[in-house]
Amino acid sequence: MSHGDWYRNTEWNDEVEEAFFAKLARARSQRDQYLVIQALTIAPHRPDVALRLVDGYFERRKDDFDDMRALLARAEAYRHQGDIASAVKAYKAVLHREAEFPNRRTRTRLELPFLIACDELSAEYDFALSVLEKGLDIAAFPVDYFLWHASKALIASVQGRHSEAREAAVQALEAAQVRRSGFRYHQNLRLVGKQHQETIKNLIRLAG
């Protein structure tokens, strides 16, 4: 394990937990940041652990600087648990925090509408579309444009706006075909991946 990996564990057990909290206790500074980074890292693998770490963060944090990322870790954990209602609520809390600190942004403006569209949360469609209006401001990678156009396509299709759905689906599929990010030293960063295959199948149907 490298020096910085102790707060980026992707596996968790009693031994890992004991080692993590021992090093956290010895950290001279940035304890809140280390706790949040670990919560974000473990969320896809052990959402239950991520939620526990986030709760611990809010109980013991020194200030609120890392609140936004802690809320994001909570949202990601709920999403990976399949608790979509709680995930949406947590993502909305992230957006509320972003409104207070506009210079500190996450990818929630893209991820939340995509979640709403894929899970067909019709009661949230208007909200999702309003969030997407500002979503392109943070788009930088192929997957960002994919999420934006795919969300538009899926929602428009359900709402009966088939021409708009077809156009957005085509644009999303174009983003999915990009194999290089365009960033000189990060050519493989944030491309559309295997986790989007089911959405791509739906988009192909809409674009046909």
Backbone hydrogen bonds in HBPLUS format (Angstrom, degrees):
<---DONOR---> <-ACCEPTOR-->    atom                        ^
c    i                          cat <-CA-CA->   ^        H-A-AA   ^      H-
h    n   atom  resd res      DA  || num        DHA   H-A  angle D-A-AA Bond
n    s   type  num  typ     dist DA aas  dist angle  dist       angle   num
A0005-ASP N   A0002-SER O   3.09 MM   3  5.33 156.6  2.14 110.0 117.3     1
A0008-ARG N   A0005-ASP O   3.02 MM   3  4.96 163.4  2.05 114.6 113.3     2
A0017-GLU N   A0013-ASN O   2.89 MM   4  6.06 166.1  1.91 157.8 162.2     3
A0018-GLU N   A0014-ASP O   2.95 MM   4  6.09 160.6  1.99 146.5 151.6     4
A0019-ALA N   A0015-GLU O   3.02 MM   4  6.23 162.6  2.05 149.1 153.7     5
A0020-PHE N   A0016-VAL O   2.85 MM   4  6.02 158.8  1.90 151.5 157.9     6
A0021-PHE N   A0017-GLU O   3.03 MM   4  6.22 174.2  2.03 157.2 157.4     7
A0022-ALA N   A0018-GLU O   3.04 MM   4  6.08 144.5  2.17 140.4 150.4     8
A0023-LYS N   A0019-ALA O   3.07 MM   4  6.25 161.7  2.10 149.3 153.0     9
A0024-LEU N   A0020-PHE O   2.85 MM   4  6.06 151.8  1.93 147.7 157.1    10
A0025-ALA N   A0021-PHE O   2.99 MM   4  6.00 153.2  2.06 136.3 142.4    11
A0026-ARG N   A0022-ALA O   3.22 MM   4  6.49 139.0  2.40 135.2 145.7    12
A0026-ARG N   A0023-LYS O   3.16 MM   3  5.03 124.2  2.48  90.7 104.9    13
A0027-ALA N   A0023-LYS O   3.03 MM   4  6.18 121.8  2.38 140.1 154.3    14
A0027-ALA N   A0024-LEU O   3.21 MM   3  5.17 144.9  2.34  96.5 106.6    15
A0034-TYR N   A0030-GLN O   3.00 MM   4  6.28 162.5  2.03 157.5 161.7    16
A0035-LEU N   A0031-ARG O   3.01 MM   4  6.19 158.4  2.06 150.1 155.8    17
A0036-VAL N   A0032-ASP O   3.05 MM   4  6.29 156.6  2.10 149.5 155.4    18
A0037-ILE N   A0033-GLN O   2.91 MM   4  6.10 164.3  1.93 155.1 159.5    19
A0038-GLN N   A0034-TYR O   3.01 MM   4  6.17 160.4  2.05 145.7 151.0    20
A0039-ALA N   A0035-LEU O   3.04 MM   4  6.27 151.5  2.12 139.9 148.0    21
A0040-LEU N   A0036-VAL O   2.90 MM   4  6.18 160.8  1.94 155.2 159.5    22
A0041-THR N   A0037-ILE O   2.93 MM   4  6.08 155.6  1.99 148.2 155.2    23
A0042-ILE N   A0038-GLN O   2.97 MM   4  6.07 158.7  2.02 151.0 155.5    24
A0043-ALA N   A0039-ALA O   3.09 MM   4  5.92 132.5  2.33 140.0 150.5    25
A0045-HIS N   A0042-ILE O   2.92 MM   3  5.32 135.3  2.12 114.0 127.2    26
A0046-ARG N   A0042-ILE O   2.71 MM   4  5.55 177.8  1.71 171.0 171.7    27
A0049-VAL N   A0046-ARG O   2.97 MM   3  5.41 124.9  2.29 110.4 123.5    28
A0050-ALA N   A0046-ARG O   3.11 MM   4  6.49 160.6  2.15 153.3 159.2    29
A0051-LEU N   A0047-PRO O   2.96 MM   4  6.17 160.5  1.99 151.5 155.2    30
A0052-ARG N   A0048-ASP O   3.18 MM   4  6.39 152.8  2.26 139.0 146.2    31
A0053-LEU N   A0049-VAL O   2.87 MM   4  6.17 155.9  1.93 155.2 162.3    32
A0054-VAL N   A0050-ALA O   2.90 MM   4  6.14 156.4  1.95 150.9 157.4    33
A0055-ASP N   A0051-LEU O   3.01 MM   4  6.21 159.6  2.05 145.3 150.7    34
A0056-GLY N   A0052-ARG O   3.00 MM   4  6.24 154.0  2.07 142.6 149.9    35
A0057-TYR N   A0053-LEU O   2.85 MM   4  6.14 147.2  1.95 144.6 154.1    36
A0058-PHE N   A0054-VAL O   3.03 MM   4  6.38 165.0  2.05 158.1 158.9    37
A0059-GLU N   A0055-ASP O   3.07 MM   4  6.25 139.6  2.24 141.1 152.4    38
A0060-ARG N   A0056-GLY O   3.11 MM   4  6.23 141.3  2.26 144.7 153.2    39
A0060-ARG N   A0057-TYR O   3.15 MM   3  5.40 130.5  2.41 101.0 113.3    40
A0061-ARG N   A0057-TYR O   2.79 MM   4  5.37 127.8  2.06 160.4 165.9    41
A0067-ASP N   A0064-ASP O   3.16 MM   3  5.19 165.7  2.18 110.3 113.1    42
A0070-ALA N   A0066-ASP O   3.01 MM   4  6.20 150.9  2.10 151.4 160.6    43
A0071-LEU N   A0067-ASP O   2.85 MM   4  6.08 158.3  1.90 155.5 160.3    44
A0072-LEU N   A0068-MET O   2.99 MM   4  6.25 146.1  2.11 138.9 149.0    45
A0073-ALA N   A0069-ARG O   2.88 MM   4  6.12 153.4  1.95 143.8 150.2    46
A0074-ARG N   A0070-ALA O   3.01 MM   4  6.31 152.1  2.09 143.9 151.6    47
A0075-ALA N   A0071-LEU O   2.95 MM   4  6.25 156.6  2.01 145.9 151.8    48
A0076-GLU N   A0072-LEU O   2.86 MM   4  6.12 164.6  1.89 155.6 159.4    49
A0077-ALA N   A0073-ALA O   2.92 MM   4  6.06 155.4  1.98 145.7 152.5    50
A0078-TYR N   A0074-ARG O   3.01 MM   4  6.27 165.5  2.03 153.1 156.2    51
A0079-ARG N   A0075-ALA O   2.95 MM   4  6.17 156.8  2.00 148.3 155.3    52
A0080-HIS N   A0076-GLU O   2.97 MM   4  6.22 159.0  2.01 149.3 154.2    53
A0081-GLN N   A0077-ALA O   2.96 MM   4  6.18 132.5  2.19 142.0 155.5    54
A0081-GLN N   A0078-TYR O   3.16 MM   3  4.96 129.8  2.42  90.6 104.4    55
A0082-GLY N   A0078-TYR O   3.08 MM   4  6.26 118.9  2.47 136.8 151.5    56
A0083-ASP N   A0078-TYR O   2.96 MM   5  5.14 142.7  2.10 159.3 154.8    57
A0082-GLY N   A0079-ARG O   3.06 MM   3  5.12 145.5  2.18  98.4 109.0    58
A0087-ALA N   A0083-ASP O   2.98 MM   4  6.22 149.8  2.08 146.7 156.4    59
A0088-VAL N   A0084-ILE O   2.85 MM   4  6.07 163.2  1.88 157.2 159.6    60
A0089-LYS N   A0085-ALA O   3.15 MM   4  6.38 161.9  2.19 144.1 149.0    61
A0090-ALA N   A0086-SER O   2.93 MM   4  6.13 155.5  1.99 145.3 152.0    62
A0091-TYR N   A0087-ALA O   2.81 MM   4  6.05 160.2  1.85 155.2 160.8    63
A0092-LYS N   A0088-VAL O   2.92 MM   4  6.12 154.0  1.98 148.7 155.8    64
A0093-ALA N   A0089-LYS O   3.12 MM   4  6.40 141.5  2.27 137.4 147.5    65
A0093-ALA N   A0090-ALA O   3.09 MM   3  5.00 121.2  2.45  92.0 107.0    66
A0094-VAL N   A0090-ALA O   3.11 MM   4  6.52 142.3  2.25 142.0 152.0    67
A0094-VAL N   A0091-TYR O   3.04 MM   3  4.99 120.9  2.40  92.7 107.8    68
A0095-LEU N   A0091-TYR O   3.03 MM   4  6.44 156.7  2.08 150.4 155.9    69
A0096-HIS N   A0092-LYS O   2.93 MM   4  6.21 153.0  2.01 145.8 153.3    70
A0097-ARG N   A0093-ALA O   3.04 MM   4  6.26 149.9  2.14 139.5 147.3    71
A0098-GLU N   A0094-VAL O   2.86 MM   4  6.19 150.9  1.94 149.3 158.3    72
A0099-ALA N   A0095-LEU O   2.97 MM   4  6.25 147.0  2.08 146.0 154.1    73
A0100-GLU N   A0097-ARG O   3.07 MM   3  5.16 128.9  2.34  97.0 110.5    74
A0101-PHE N   A0097-ARG O   3.02 MM   4  6.33 139.9  2.18 142.9 154.8    75
A0104-ARG N   A0101-PHE O   2.97 MM   3  5.71 167.8  1.98 128.5 132.1    76
A0110-LEU N   A0107-ARG O   3.00 MM   3  5.57 154.9  2.06 114.4 122.4    77
A0111-GLU N   A0107-ARG O   2.92 MM   4  6.15 167.2  1.94 153.9 158.2    78
A0112-LEU N   A0108-THR O   2.95 MM   4  5.46 165.6  1.97 138.8 143.7    79
A0114-PHE N   A0110-LEU O   3.33 MM   4  6.36 154.1  2.40 140.2 147.6    80
A0115-LEU N   A0111-GLU O   2.96 MM   4  6.16 153.8  2.03 147.7 154.8    81
A0116-ILE N   A0112-LEU O   2.96 MM   4  6.22 163.8  1.98 157.6 161.6    82
A0117-ALA N   A0113-PRO O   2.84 MM   4  6.02 157.1  1.89 147.1 153.6    83
A0118-CYS N   A0114-PHE O   2.88 MM   4  6.00 169.3  1.89 153.1 156.0    84
A0119-ASP N   A0115-LEU O   3.03 MM   4  6.05 154.7  2.10 146.8 153.3    85
A0121-LEU N   A0116-ILE O   3.03 MM   5  5.19 168.1  2.04 150.1 153.7    86
A0120-GLU N   A0117-ALA O   3.20 MM   3  5.04 157.4  2.25  99.3 105.5    87
A0124-GLU N   A0121-LEU O   2.80 MM   3  5.57 159.1  1.84 126.4 133.5    88
A0125-TYR N   A0122-SER O   3.18 MM   3  5.15 169.1  2.20 106.9 110.1    89
A0128-ALA N   A0124-GLU O   2.84 MM   4  6.06 161.4  1.87 157.5 163.5    90
A0129-LEU N   A0125-TYR O   2.91 MM   4  6.19 162.4  1.94 158.6 162.2    91
A0130-SER N   A0126-ASP O   3.04 MM   4  6.24 150.9  2.13 142.8 150.6    92
A0131-VAL N   A0127-PHE O   2.98 MM   4  6.29 148.9  2.08 150.1 158.7    93
A0132-LEU N   A0128-ALA O   2.93 MM   4  6.21 152.4  2.01 148.4 156.4    94
A0133-GLU N   A0129-LEU O   3.26 MM   4  6.47 133.1  2.49 137.8 147.8    95
A0134-LYS N   A0131-VAL O   3.17 MM   3  5.90 153.8  2.24 117.2 122.7    96
A0135-GLY N   A0132-LEU O   2.94 MM   3  4.52 146.9  2.05  94.2 104.9    97
A0137-ASP N   A0134-LYS O   3.21 MM   3  5.67 151.6  2.30 109.1 117.2    98
A0138-ILE N   A0135-GLY O   3.20 MM   3  5.99 159.1  2.25 119.1 123.3    99
A0139-ALA N   A0136-LEU O   3.23 MM   3  4.88 151.6  2.31  94.0 102.5   100
A0144-ASP N   A0141-PHE O   2.95 MM   3  5.27 131.2  2.19 107.5 121.0   101
A0145-TYR N   A0141-PHE O   3.37 MM   4  6.84 155.2  2.43 156.2 161.7   102
A0146-PHE N   A0142-PRO O   2.99 MM   4  6.24 152.6  2.07 147.9 156.6   103
A0143-VAL N   A0190-ARG O   3.15 MM  47  5.70 158.6  2.20 157.2 150.7   104
A0147-LEU N   A0143-VAL O   2.91 MM   4  6.07 165.3  1.93 147.9 150.4   105
A0148-TRP N   A0144-ASP O   3.08 MM   4  6.30 160.5  2.12 147.4 152.7   106
A0149-HIS N   A0145-TYR O   3.02 MM   4  6.13 177.7  2.02 153.4 154.1   107
A0150-ALA N   A0146-PHE O   2.80 MM   4  5.75 159.3  1.84 153.5 160.6   108
A0151-SER N   A0147-LEU O   3.00 MM   4  5.95 158.1  2.05 141.1 146.7   109
A0152-LYS N   A0148-TRP O   3.19 MM   4  6.43 161.5  2.23 145.8 150.7   110
A0153-ALA N   A0149-HIS O   2.89 MM   4  6.10 159.6  1.93 149.2 155.0   111
A0154-LEU N   A0150-ALA O   2.94 MM   4  6.10 171.6  1.94 157.2 158.3   112
A0155-ILE N   A0151-SER O   3.11 MM   4  6.16 166.8  2.12 150.3 154.2   113
A0156-ALA N   A0152-LYS O   2.93 MM   4  5.93 163.4  1.95 148.7 154.3   114
A0157-SER N   A0153-ALA O   2.96 MM   4  6.05 153.5  2.03 146.6 153.6   115
A0158-VAL N   A0154-LEU O   3.29 MM   4  6.51 163.3  2.32 144.1 147.1   116
A0159-GLN N   A0155-ILE O   3.03 MM   4  6.24 150.7  2.12 149.5 158.3   117
A0161-ARG N   A0156-ALA O   2.84 MM   5  5.01 149.5  1.93 158.3 153.2   118
A0160-GLY N   A0157-SER O   3.10 MM   3  5.19 160.6  2.13 105.0 110.2   119
A0165-ALA N   A0161-ARG O   2.95 MM   4  6.16 152.3  2.03 148.1 157.2   120
A0166-ARG N   A0162-HIS O   2.88 MM   4  6.03 155.7  1.94 144.7 150.4   121
A0167-GLU N   A0163-SER O   3.09 MM   4  6.34 164.1  2.11 149.0 152.6   122
A0168-ALA N   A0164-GLU O   3.01 MM   4  6.17 166.4  2.03 150.3 154.1   123
A0169-ALA N   A0165-ALA O   2.89 MM   4  5.97 152.3  1.96 145.5 153.7   124
A0170-VAL N   A0166-ARG O   3.03 MM   4  6.26 157.6  2.09 149.9 154.8   125
A0171-GLN N   A0167-GLU O   3.18 MM   4  6.48 158.7  2.23 146.6 151.8   126
A0172-ALA N   A0168-ALA O   2.91 MM   4  6.14 152.8  1.98 147.3 155.2   127
A0173-LEU N   A0169-ALA O   2.92 MM   4  6.14 157.9  1.97 150.8 156.5   128
A0174-GLU N   A0170-VAL O   2.99 MM   4  6.25 145.1  2.11 142.9 152.6   129
A0175-ALA N   A0171-GLN O   3.12 MM   4  6.41 153.2  2.20 143.0 149.3   130
A0176-ALA N   A0172-ALA O   2.99 MM   4  6.29 143.6  2.12 141.5 152.2   131
A0177-GLN N   A0173-LEU O   3.20 MM   4  6.41 128.3  2.48 137.1 148.4   132
A0177-GLN N   A0174-GLU O   3.21 MM   3  5.29 141.0  2.37  97.2 107.8   133
A0178-VAL N   A0175-ALA O   3.25 MM   3  5.47 157.1  2.31 104.3 111.1   134
A0181-SER N   A0187-GLN O   2.71 MM   6  4.72 162.0  1.74 126.9 133.4   135
A0186-HIS N   A0183-PHE O   3.04 MM   3  5.21 152.9  2.11 110.2 118.8   136
A0189-LEU N   A0186-HIS O   3.16 MM   3  5.33 166.9  2.18 113.9 116.3   137
A0196-HIS N   A0193-GLY O   3.03 MM   3  5.74 163.7  2.06 119.0 124.1   138
A0197-GLN N   A0194-LYS O   3.13 MM   3  5.37 168.8  2.14 117.7 118.0   139
A0200-ILE N   A0196-HIS O   2.94 MM   4  6.20 156.0  2.00 154.3 162.1   140
A0201-LYS N   A0197-GLN O   3.02 MM   4  6.33 153.0  2.09 148.5 154.7   141
A0202-ASN N   A0198-GLU O   3.25 MM   4  6.60 153.7  2.32 142.6 148.7   142
A0203-LEU N   A0199-THR O   2.88 MM   4  6.18 152.2  1.96 150.5 159.2   143
A0204-ILE N   A0200-ILE O   2.87 MM   4  6.12 153.9  1.94 153.0 159.1   144
A0205-ARG N   A0201-LYS O   3.24 MM   4  6.50 154.0  2.31 141.6 147.9   145
A0206-LEU N   A0202-ASN O   3.02 MM   4  6.35 153.3  2.10 144.6 151.9   146
A0207-ALA N   A0203-LEU O   2.82 MM   4  6.01 147.8  1.92 149.4 158.4   147
A0208-GLY N   A0204-ILE O   3.11 MM   4  6.11 124.4  2.44 138.2 150.1   148
